[in-house]
Amino acid sequence: CSCHGWRAAHHAGDVREPRADAPGGKPIRARAVHGQRLLEGRLAAGLAAIQARYPTLDIGSYPYYRGDNNGVAIVAKGTDEAASAAAIAEAAALIESLGVSPILGEPPI
């Protein structure tokens, strides 16, 4: 689904670089932010723009349903920790622009 922002190469299994989890590879870093009572579709265009600015990252949106605590988490993964942090800062600003307070990290279980 393009609303998740995953690069097409990821879905197609097209591997152009050594796997980061292979021995000697760079570790994959992940950062997350979430917003409560936020619908995933409201983020699609903004997340696509963020993904375009950070082509070395995999950025995904993940709806969660936990009783009355529903919302969407955004995760940025990659080997560049600074880029992951910057992308999540932009995602937090996107969430805030939609009238929802962003919460750093993944939603509680």
SULLINHU-V34575 format. One record per residue. N is the residue number from 0. PHI is phi as a letter, one per 20 degrees, with the letter a starting at -180 (* if undefined). Layout:
<<N,PHI> <N,PHI>>
This chain:
<<0,*> <1,f> <2,f> <3,e> <4,m> <5,f> <6,f> <7,g> <8,f> <9,f> <10,f> <11,e> <12,m> <13,f> <14,d> <15,d> <16,c> <17,f> <18,f> <19,f> <20,e> <21,f> <22,g> <23,n> <24,f> <25,f> <26,f> <27,e> <28,d> <29,c> <30,c> <31,b> <32,b> <33,b> <34,c> <35,e> <36,l> <37,d> <38,e> <39,g> <40,f> <41,f> <42,e> <43,g> <44,f> <45,f> <46,f> <47,f> <48,f> <49,f> <50,g> <51,f> <52,f> <53,c> <54,f> <55,e> <56,d> <57,d> <58,d> <59,c> <60,d> <61,c> <62,f> <63,c> <64,c> <65,c> <66,m> <67,e> <68,d> <69,d> <70,r> <71,c> <72,d> <73,d> <74,c> <75,d> <76,c> <77,r> <78,e> <79,e> <80,f> <81,f> <82,f> <83,f> <84,f> <85,f> <86,f> <87,f> <88,f> <89,f> <90,f> <91,f> <92,f> <93,f> <94,g> <95,f> <96,f> <97,e> <98,n> <99,d> <100,f> <101,f> <102,c> <103,f> <104,n> <105,e> <106,f> <107,f> <108,f>>
